[in-house]
Amino acid sequence: MISTIRTAVPTDASIIFDFIRQLAEYERMTDEVVTNVDQIRAHLFPASGDPIAHCLLAFESNKPVGFALYFYNFSTFLGRPGIYLEDLFVSPHHRGQGHGKAMLRALATVARDRDCGRLEWCVLDWNQSAIDFYQSLGATMMSEWTTCRLNRAGIAQLAG
């Protein structure tokens, strides 16, 4: 099937939230999902100001089958903006049909059009099928970098 990719709009907040829950199930992290539809809507589609993140949706015959949620960052070395792909997910029954590649292609187009120097994302080290897929698209695995993270408690402690 051919994917139709479009930018998400405010009425898509519940679709995005549903994909987040499906992704959490796939990654065995359902207990970590604390967001809700209202938070998704508030941060991706604020009434005023810039959105915190953006989302592309993939459709097959008008049925949502996947999402790509991303935000902009900045490379000091390149002196250019970049895109960080927070999540890419295609529903299990629709995998292997080109939807993931179509969303990444659309995101690469956004990156090119915004003069971005990088398009980056993380992949779980146990997800070999995703690693193989990303490498088939030309992605480089950055083994010399380790992700660092402060959760809300760590942020509060560090901030005082």
CNS distance restraints for C-alpha pairs under 8 A (distance, minus, plus):
assign (resid   1 and name CA) (resid  60 and name CA) 6.73 0.50 0.50
assign (resid   1 and name CA) (resid  97 and name CA) 6.38 0.50 0.50
assign (resid   1 and name CA) (resid  98 and name CA) 7.87 0.50 0.50
assign (resid   2 and name CA) (resid  60 and name CA) 6.60 0.50 0.50
assign (resid   2 and name CA) (resid  97 and name CA) 7.85 0.50 0.50
assign (resid   2 and name CA) (resid  98 and name CA) 7.45 0.50 0.50
assign (resid   2 and name CA) (resid  99 and name CA) 7.68 0.50 0.50
assign (resid   3 and name CA) (resid  58 and name CA) 6.01 0.50 0.50
assign (resid   3 and name CA) (resid  59 and name CA) 5.59 0.50 0.50
assign (resid   3 and name CA) (resid  60 and name CA) 5.42 0.50 0.50
assign (resid   3 and name CA) (resid  98 and name CA) 7.15 0.50 0.50
assign (resid   3 and name CA) (resid  99 and name CA) 5.55 0.50 0.50
assign (resid   3 and name CA) (resid 102 and name CA) 6.69 0.50 0.50
assign (resid   4 and name CA) (resid  58 and name CA) 5.61 0.50 0.50
assign (resid   4 and name CA) (resid  59 and name CA) 5.03 0.50 0.50
assign (resid   4 and name CA) (resid  60 and name CA) 6.46 0.50 0.50
assign (resid   5 and name CA) (resid  56 and name CA) 6.58 0.50 0.50
assign (resid   5 and name CA) (resid  57 and name CA) 5.58 0.50 0.50
assign (resid   5 and name CA) (resid  58 and name CA) 4.59 0.50 0.50
assign (resid   5 and name CA) (resid  59 and name CA) 6.36 0.50 0.50
assign (resid   5 and name CA) (resid 102 and name CA) 7.25 0.50 0.50
assign (resid   5 and name CA) (resid 103 and name CA) 6.54 0.50 0.50
assign (resid   5 and name CA) (resid 106 and name CA) 7.35 0.50 0.50
assign (resid   6 and name CA) (resid  56 and name CA) 5.59 0.50 0.50
assign (resid   6 and name CA) (resid  57 and name CA) 5.50 0.50 0.50
assign (resid   6 and name CA) (resid  58 and name CA) 6.76 0.50 0.50
assign (resid   7 and name CA) (resid  54 and name CA) 7.87 0.50 0.50
assign (resid   7 and name CA) (resid  55 and name CA) 6.01 0.50 0.50
assign (resid   7 and name CA) (resid  56 and name CA) 4.52 0.50 0.50
assign (resid   7 and name CA) (resid  57 and name CA) 6.22 0.50 0.50
assign (resid   8 and name CA) (resid  12 and name CA) 5.95 0.50 0.50
assign (resid   8 and name CA) (resid  54 and name CA) 7.57 0.50 0.50
assign (resid   8 and name CA) (resid  55 and name CA) 5.44 0.50 0.50
assign (resid   8 and name CA) (resid  56 and name CA) 5.53 0.50 0.50
assign (resid   8 and name CA) (resid  57 and name CA) 6.06 0.50 0.50
assign (resid   9 and name CA) (resid  13 and name CA) 7.51 0.50 0.50
assign (resid   9 and name CA) (resid  45 and name CA) 7.36 0.50 0.50
assign (resid  10 and name CA) (resid  41 and name CA) 6.14 0.50 0.50
assign (resid  10 and name CA) (resid  44 and name CA) 7.78 0.50 0.50
assign (resid  10 and name CA) (resid  45 and name CA) 5.76 0.50 0.50
assign (resid  12 and name CA) (resid  16 and name CA) 6.27 0.50 0.50
assign (resid  13 and name CA) (resid  17 and name CA) 6.18 0.50 0.50
assign (resid  13 and name CA) (resid  37 and name CA) 5.77 0.50 0.50
assign (resid  13 and name CA) (resid  38 and name CA) 7.71 0.50 0.50
assign (resid  13 and name CA) (resid  40 and name CA) 5.99 0.50 0.50
assign (resid  13 and name CA) (resid  41 and name CA) 5.41 0.50 0.50
assign (resid  14 and name CA) (resid  18 and name CA) 6.11 0.50 0.50
assign (resid  14 and name CA) (resid  37 and name CA) 5.50 0.50 0.50
assign (resid  15 and name CA) (resid  19 and name CA) 6.35 0.50 0.50
assign (resid  15 and name CA) (resid  64 and name CA) 7.59 0.50 0.50
assign (resid  16 and name CA) (resid  20 and name CA) 6.27 0.50 0.50
assign (resid  16 and name CA) (resid  40 and name CA) 7.73 0.50 0.50
assign (resid  16 and name CA) (resid  67 and name CA) 7.05 0.50 0.50
assign (resid  17 and name CA) (resid  21 and name CA) 6.37 0.50 0.50
assign (resid  17 and name CA) (resid  36 and name CA) 6.70 0.50 0.50
assign (resid  17 and name CA) (resid  37 and name CA) 5.82 0.50 0.50
assign (resid  17 and name CA) (resid  40 and name CA) 7.06 0.50 0.50
assign (resid  18 and name CA) (resid  22 and name CA) 6.29 0.50 0.50
assign (resid  19 and name CA) (resid  23 and name CA) 6.01 0.50 0.50
assign (resid  19 and name CA) (resid  66 and name CA) 7.01 0.50 0.50
assign (resid  19 and name CA) (resid  67 and name CA) 6.94 0.50 0.50
assign (resid  19 and name CA) (resid  89 and name CA) 7.20 0.50 0.50
assign (resid  19 and name CA) (resid  91 and name CA) 7.93 0.50 0.50
assign (resid  20 and name CA) (resid  24 and name CA) 6.16 0.50 0.50
assign (resid  20 and name CA) (resid  33 and name CA) 7.97 0.50 0.50
assign (resid  21 and name CA) (resid  25 and name CA) 6.28 0.50 0.50
assign (resid  21 and name CA) (resid  30 and name CA) 6.84 0.50 0.50
assign (resid  21 and name CA) (resid  33 and name CA) 7.15 0.50 0.50
assign (resid  22 and name CA) (resid  26 and name CA) 6.28 0.50 0.50
assign (resid  22 and name CA) (resid  91 and name CA) 7.60 0.50 0.50
assign (resid  23 and name CA) (resid  27 and name CA) 6.13 0.50 0.50
assign (resid  23 and name CA) (resid  89 and name CA) 6.37 0.50 0.50
assign (resid  24 and name CA) (resid  28 and name CA) 5.87 0.50 0.50
assign (resid  24 and name CA) (resid  29 and name CA) 4.78 0.50 0.50
assign (resid  24 and name CA) (resid  30 and name CA) 4.78 0.50 0.50
assign (resid  24 and name CA) (resid  32 and name CA) 7.77 0.50 0.50
assign (resid  24 and name CA) (resid  33 and name CA) 7.11 0.50 0.50
assign (resid  25 and name CA) (resid  29 and name CA) 6.07 0.50 0.50
assign (resid  25 and name CA) (resid  30 and name CA) 5.42 0.50 0.50
assign (resid  29 and name CA) (resid  33 and name CA) 7.37 0.50 0.50
assign (resid  35 and name CA) (resid  39 and name CA) 6.21 0.50 0.50
assign (resid  35 and name CA) (resid  40 and name CA) 7.27 0.50 0.50
assign (resid  36 and name CA) (resid  40 and name CA) 6.38 0.50 0.50
assign (resid  37 and name CA) (resid  41 and name CA) 6.14 0.50 0.50
assign (resid  38 and name CA) (resid  42 and name CA) 6.04 0.50 0.50
assign (resid  39 and name CA) (resid  43 and name CA) 6.15 0.50 0.50
assign (resid  40 and name CA) (resid  44 and name CA) 5.90 0.50 0.50
assign (resid  40 and name CA) (resid  45 and name CA) 7.81 0.50 0.50
assign (resid  41 and name CA) (resid  45 and name CA) 5.24 0.50 0.50
assign (resid  41 and name CA) (resid  46 and name CA) 6.96 0.50 0.50
assign (resid  42 and name CA) (resid  46 and name CA) 4.89 0.50 0.50
assign (resid  42 and name CA) (resid  47 and name CA) 7.53 0.50 0.50
assign (resid  43 and name CA) (resid  51 and name CA) 5.72 0.50 0.50
assign (resid  43 and name CA) (resid  52 and name CA) 5.44 0.50 0.50
assign (resid  43 and name CA) (resid  53 and name CA) 6.85 0.50 0.50
assign (resid  44 and name CA) (resid  51 and name CA) 4.88 0.50 0.50
assign (resid  44 and name CA) (resid  52 and name CA) 5.86 0.50 0.50
assign (resid  44 and name CA) (resid  53 and name CA) 5.35 0.50 0.50
assign (resid  44 and name CA) (resid  54 and name CA) 5.94 0.50 0.50
assign (resid  44 and name CA) (resid  55 and name CA) 7.81 0.50 0.50
assign (resid  45 and name CA) (resid  51 and name CA) 5.81 0.50 0.50
assign (resid  46 and name CA) (resid  50 and name CA) 6.95 0.50 0.50
assign (resid  46 and name CA) (resid  51 and name CA) 5.96 0.50 0.50
assign (resid  52 and name CA) (resid  71 and name CA) 6.86 0.50 0.50
assign (resid  53 and name CA) (resid  69 and name CA) 6.94 0.50 0.50
assign (resid  53 and name CA) (resid  70 and name CA) 5.67 0.50 0.50
assign (resid  53 and name CA) (resid  71 and name CA) 4.60 0.50 0.50
assign (resid  53 and name CA) (resid  72 and name CA) 7.63 0.50 0.50
assign (resid  54 and name CA) (resid  69 and name CA) 5.74 0.50 0.50
assign (resid  54 and name CA) (resid  70 and name CA) 5.36 0.50 0.50
assign (resid  54 and name CA) (resid  71 and name CA) 6.01 0.50 0.50
assign (resid  55 and name CA) (resid  67 and name CA) 6.79 0.50 0.50
assign (resid  55 and name CA) (resid  68 and name CA) 5.54 0.50 0.50
assign (resid  55 and name CA) (resid  69 and name CA) 4.36 0.50 0.50
assign (resid  55 and name CA) (resid  70 and name CA) 6.20 0.50 0.50
assign (resid  56 and name CA) (resid  67 and name CA) 5.60 0.50 0.50
assign (resid  56 and name CA) (resid  68 and name CA) 5.13 0.50 0.50
assign (resid  56 and name CA) (resid  69 and name CA) 6.51 0.50 0.50
assign (resid  56 and name CA) (resid 103 and name CA) 7.01 0.50 0.50
assign (resid  56 and name CA) (resid 107 and name CA) 7.97 0.50 0.50
assign (resid  57 and name CA) (resid  64 and name CA) 6.85 0.50 0.50
assign (resid  57 and name CA) (resid  65 and name CA) 7.67 0.50 0.50
assign (resid  57 and name CA) (resid  66 and name CA) 5.82 0.50 0.50
assign (resid  57 and name CA) (resid  67 and name CA) 4.50 0.50 0.50
assign (resid  57 and name CA) (resid  68 and name CA) 6.54 0.50 0.50
assign (resid  57 and name CA) (resid 103 and name CA) 7.62 0.50 0.50
assign (resid  58 and name CA) (resid  64 and name CA) 5.82 0.50 0.50
assign (resid  58 and name CA) (resid  65 and name CA) 5.60 0.50 0.50
assign (resid  58 and name CA) (resid  66 and name CA) 4.94 0.50 0.50
assign (resid  58 and name CA) (resid  67 and name CA) 5.98 0.50 0.50
assign (resid  58 and name CA) (resid  99 and name CA) 6.47 0.50 0.50
assign (resid  58 and name CA) (resid 102 and name CA) 7.99 0.50 0.50
assign (resid  58 and name CA) (resid 103 and name CA) 6.78 0.50 0.50
assign (resid  59 and name CA) (resid  63 and name CA) 5.14 0.50 0.50
assign (resid  59 and name CA) (resid  64 and name CA) 4.37 0.50 0.50
assign (resid  59 and name CA) (resid  65 and name CA) 5.38 0.50 0.50
assign (resid  59 and name CA) (resid  66 and name CA) 7.10 0.50 0.50
assign (resid  60 and name CA) (resid  64 and name CA) 6.52 0.50 0.50
assign (resid  60 and name CA) (resid  65 and name CA) 6.51 0.50 0.50
assign (resid  65 and name CA) (resid  90 and name CA) 5.76 0.50 0.50
assign (resid  65 and name CA) (resid  91 and name CA) 5.52 0.50 0.50
assign (resid  65 and name CA) (resid  94 and name CA) 6.59 0.50 0.50
assign (resid  65 and name CA) (resid  99 and name CA) 7.80 0.50 0.50
assign (resid  66 and name CA) (resid  88 and name CA) 7.51 0.50 0.50
assign (resid  66 and name CA) (resid  89 and name CA) 5.32 0.50 0.50
assign (resid  66 and name CA) (resid  90 and name CA) 4.09 0.50 0.50
assign (resid  66 and name CA) (resid  91 and name CA) 5.98 0.50 0.50
assign (resid  66 and name CA) (resid  99 and name CA) 7.21 0.50 0.50
assign (resid  66 and name CA) (resid 100 and name CA) 7.53 0.50 0.50
assign (resid  67 and name CA) (resid  87 and name CA) 7.60 0.50 0.50
assign (resid  67 and name CA) (resid  88 and name CA) 5.82 0.50 0.50
assign (resid  67 and name CA) (resid  89 and name CA) 5.51 0.50 0.50
assign (resid  67 and name CA) (resid  90 and name CA) 6.67 0.50 0.50
assign (resid  67 and name CA) (resid 103 and name CA) 7.59 0.50 0.50
assign (resid  68 and name CA) (resid  85 and name CA) 7.00 0.50 0.50
assign (resid  68 and name CA) (resid  86 and name CA) 7.59 0.50 0.50
assign (resid  68 and name CA) (resid  87 and name CA) 5.56 0.50 0.50
assign (resid  68 and name CA) (resid  88 and name CA) 4.43 0.50 0.50
assign (resid  68 and name CA) (resid  89 and name CA) 6.60 0.50 0.50
assign (resid  68 and name CA) (resid 103 and name CA) 6.67 0.50 0.50
assign (resid  68 and name CA) (resid 104 and name CA) 7.93 0.50 0.50
assign (resid  69 and name CA) (resid  85 and name CA) 6.06 0.50 0.50
assign (resid  69 and name CA) (resid  86 and name CA) 5.61 0.50 0.50
assign (resid  69 and name CA) (resid  87 and name CA) 5.21 0.50 0.50
assign (resid  69 and name CA) (resid  88 and name CA) 6.63 0.50 0.50
assign (resid  70 and name CA) (resid  83 and name CA) 6.65 0.50 0.50
assign (resid  70 and name CA) (resid  84 and name CA) 5.54 0.50 0.50
assign (resid  70 and name CA) (resid  85 and name CA) 4.32 0.50 0.50
assign (resid  70 and name CA) (resid  86 and name CA) 5.23 0.50 0.50
assign (resid  70 and name CA) (resid  87 and name CA) 7.03 0.50 0.50
assign (resid  71 and name CA) (resid  83 and name CA) 5.74 0.50 0.50
assign (resid  71 and name CA) (resid  84 and name CA) 5.50 0.50 0.50
assign (resid  71 and name CA) (resid  85 and name CA) 6.73 0.50 0.50
assign (resid  71 and name CA) (resid  86 and name CA) 7.47 0.50 0.50
assign (resid  72 and name CA) (resid  81 and name CA) 6.63 0.50 0.50
assign (resid  72 and name CA) (resid  82 and name CA) 5.61 0.50 0.50
assign (resid  72 and name CA) (resid  83 and name CA) 4.57 0.50 0.50
assign (resid  72 and name CA) (resid  84 and name CA) 6.12 0.50 0.50
assign (resid  73 and name CA) (resid  81 and name CA) 5.67 0.50 0.50
assign (resid  73 and name CA) (resid  82 and name CA) 5.06 0.50 0.50
assign (resid  73 and name CA) (resid  83 and name CA) 5.89 0.50 0.50
assign (resid  73 and name CA) (resid  84 and name CA) 6.73 0.50 0.50
assign (resid  74 and name CA) (resid  79 and name CA) 7.24 0.50 0.50
assign (resid  74 and name CA) (resid  80 and name CA) 5.90 0.50 0.50
assign (resid  74 and name CA) (resid  81 and name CA) 4.21 0.50 0.50
assign (resid  74 and name CA) (resid  82 and name CA) 5.40 0.50 0.50
assign (resid  75 and name CA) (resid  79 and name CA) 5.60 0.50 0.50
assign (resid  75 and name CA) (resid  80 and name CA) 5.61 0.50 0.50
assign (resid  75 and name CA) (resid  81 and name CA) 6.06 0.50 0.50
assign (resid  75 and name CA) (resid  82 and name CA) 6.64 0.50 0.50
assign (resid  75 and name CA) (resid 117 and name CA) 7.53 0.50 0.50
assign (resid  76 and name CA) (resid  80 and name CA) 7.19 0.50 0.50
assign (resid  78 and name CA) (resid 117 and name CA) 6.59 0.50 0.50
assign (resid  80 and name CA) (resid 115 and name CA) 7.19 0.50 0.50
assign (resid  80 and name CA) (resid 116 and name CA) 5.81 0.50 0.50
assign (resid  80 and name CA) (resid 117 and name CA) 5.60 0.50 0.50
assign (resid  81 and name CA) (resid 114 and name CA) 7.82 0.50 0.50
assign (resid  81 and name CA) (resid 115 and name CA) 7.16 0.50 0.50
assign (resid  81 and name CA) (resid 116 and name CA) 4.85 0.50 0.50
assign (resid  81 and name CA) (resid 117 and name CA) 6.23 0.50 0.50
assign (resid  81 and name CA) (resid 118 and name CA) 7.53 0.50 0.50
assign (resid  82 and name CA) (resid 111 and name CA) 7.09 0.50 0.50
assign (resid  82 and name CA) (resid 116 and name CA) 4.67 0.50 0.50
assign (resid  82 and name CA) (resid 117 and name CA) 5.51 0.50 0.50
assign (resid  82 and name CA) (resid 118 and name CA) 4.76 0.50 0.50
assign (resid  82 and name CA) (resid 119 and name CA) 5.89 0.50 0.50
assign (resid  82 and name CA) (resid 120 and name CA) 7.82 0.50 0.50
assign (resid  83 and name CA) (resid 111 and name CA) 6.63 0.50 0.50
assign (resid  83 and name CA) (resid 116 and name CA) 7.00 0.50 0.50
assign (resid  83 and name CA) (resid 118 and name CA) 6.29 0.50 0.50
assign (resid  83 and name CA) (resid 119 and name CA) 4.82 0.50 0.50
assign (resid  83 and name CA) (resid 120 and name CA) 6.35 0.50 0.50
assign (resid  84 and name CA) (resid 119 and name CA) 5.92 0.50 0.50
assign (resid  84 and name CA) (resid 120 and name CA) 4.94 0.50 0.50
assign (resid  84 and name CA) (resid 121 and name CA) 5.67 0.50 0.50
assign (resid  85 and name CA) (resid 119 and name CA) 7.21 0.50 0.50
assign (resid  85 and name CA) (resid 120 and name CA) 6.06 0.50 0.50
assign (resid  85 and name CA) (resid 121 and name CA) 4.95 0.50 0.50
assign (resid  85 and name CA) (resid 122 and name CA) 7.95 0.50 0.50
assign (resid  86 and name CA) (resid 121 and name CA) 6.34 0.50 0.50
assign (resid  86 and name CA) (resid 122 and name CA) 7.68 0.50 0.50
assign (resid  87 and name CA) (resid 121 and name CA) 7.97 0.50 0.50
assign (resid  88 and name CA) (resid 100 and name CA) 7.34 0.50 0.50
assign (resid  89 and name CA) (resid 100 and name CA) 7.28 0.50 0.50
assign (resid  90 and name CA) (resid  94 and name CA) 6.46 0.50 0.50
assign (resid  90 and name CA) (resid  95 and name CA) 6.03 0.50 0.50
assign (resid  90 and name CA) (resid  99 and name CA) 6.96 0.50 0.50
assign (resid  90 and name CA) (resid 100 and name CA) 6.40 0.50 0.50
assign (resid  91 and name CA) (resid  95 and name CA) 6.52 0.50 0.50
assign (resid  94 and name CA) (resid  99 and name CA) 7.58 0.50 0.50
assign (resid  95 and name CA) (resid  99 and name CA) 7.10 0.50 0.50
assign (resid  95 and name CA) (resid 100 and name CA) 7.62 0.50 0.50
assign (resid  98 and name CA) (resid 102 and name CA) 6.00 0.50 0.50
assign (resid  99 and name CA) (resid 103 and name CA) 6.23 0.50 0.50
assign (resid 100 and name CA) (resid 104 and name CA) 6.23 0.50 0.50
assign (resid 101 and name CA) (resid 105 and name CA) 5.97 0.50 0.50
assign (resid 102 and name CA) (resid 106 and name CA) 6.14 0.50 0.50
assign (resid 103 and name CA) (resid 107 and name CA) 6.11 0.50 0.50
assign (resid 104 and name CA) (resid 108 and name CA) 6.01 0.50 0.50
assign (resid 105 and name CA) (resid 109 and name CA) 6.26 0.50 0.50
assign (resid 106 and name CA) (resid 110 and name CA) 6.41 0.50 0.50
assign (resid 107 and name CA) (resid 111 and name CA) 6.21 0.50 0.50
assign (resid 108 and name CA) (resid 112 and name CA) 6.04 0.50 0.50
assign (resid 108 and name CA) (resid 119 and name CA) 7.26 0.50 0.50
assign (resid 109 and name CA) (resid 113 and name CA) 6.01 0.50 0.50
assign (resid 110 and name CA) (resid 114 and name CA) 6.05 0.50 0.50
assign (resid 111 and name CA) (resid 115 and name CA) 6.16 0.50 0.50
assign (resid 111 and name CA) (resid 116 and name CA) 4.98 0.50 0.50
assign (resid 111 and name CA) (resid 117 and name CA) 7.77 0.50 0.50
assign (resid 111 and name CA) (resid 118 and name CA) 7.58 0.50 0.50
assign (resid 111 and name CA) (resid 119 and name CA) 6.96 0.50 0.50
assign (resid 112 and name CA) (resid 116 and name CA) 5.95 0.50 0.50
assign (resid 123 and name CA) (resid 127 and name CA) 7.07 0.50 0.50
assign (resid 123 and name CA) (resid 130 and name CA) 7.24 0.50 0.50
assign (resid 123 and name CA) (resid 131 and name CA) 6.91 0.50 0.50
assign (resid 125 and name CA) (resid 131 and name CA) 7.90 0.50 0.50
assign (resid 127 and name CA) (resid 131 and name CA) 6.35 0.50 0.50
assign (resid 128 and name CA) (resid 132 and name CA) 6.01 0.50 0.50
assign (resid 129 and name CA) (resid 133 and name CA) 6.13 0.50 0.50
assign (resid 130 and name CA) (resid 134 and name CA) 6.10 0.50 0.50
assign (resid 131 and name CA) (resid 135 and name CA) 6.12 0.50 0.50
assign (resid 132 and name CA) (resid 136 and name CA) 6.11 0.50 0.50
assign (resid 133 and name CA) (resid 137 and name CA) 6.64 0.50 0.50
assign (resid 134 and name CA) (resid 138 and name CA) 6.68 0.50 0.50
assign (resid 134 and name CA) (resid 139 and name CA) 5.43 0.50 0.50
assign (resid 135 and name CA) (resid 139 and name CA) 4.80 0.50 0.50
assign (resid 135 and name CA) (resid 140 and name CA) 6.55 0.50 0.50
assign (resid 135 and name CA) (resid 141 and name CA) 7.76 0.50 0.50
assign (resid 150 and name CA) (resid 154 and name CA) 5.03 0.50 0.50
assign (resid 150 and name CA) (resid 155 and name CA) 5.77 0.50 0.50
assign (resid 151 and name CA) (resid 155 and name CA) 6.09 0.50 0.50
assign (resid 152 and name CA) (resid 156 and name CA) 6.15 0.50 0.50
assign (resid 153 and name CA) (resid 157 and name CA) 6.15 0.50 0.50
assign (resid 154 and name CA) (resid 158 and name CA) 6.05 0.50 0.50
assign (resid 155 and name CA) (resid 159 and name CA) 5.90 0.50 0.50
assign (resid 156 and name CA) (resid 160 and name CA) 6.09 0.50 0.50
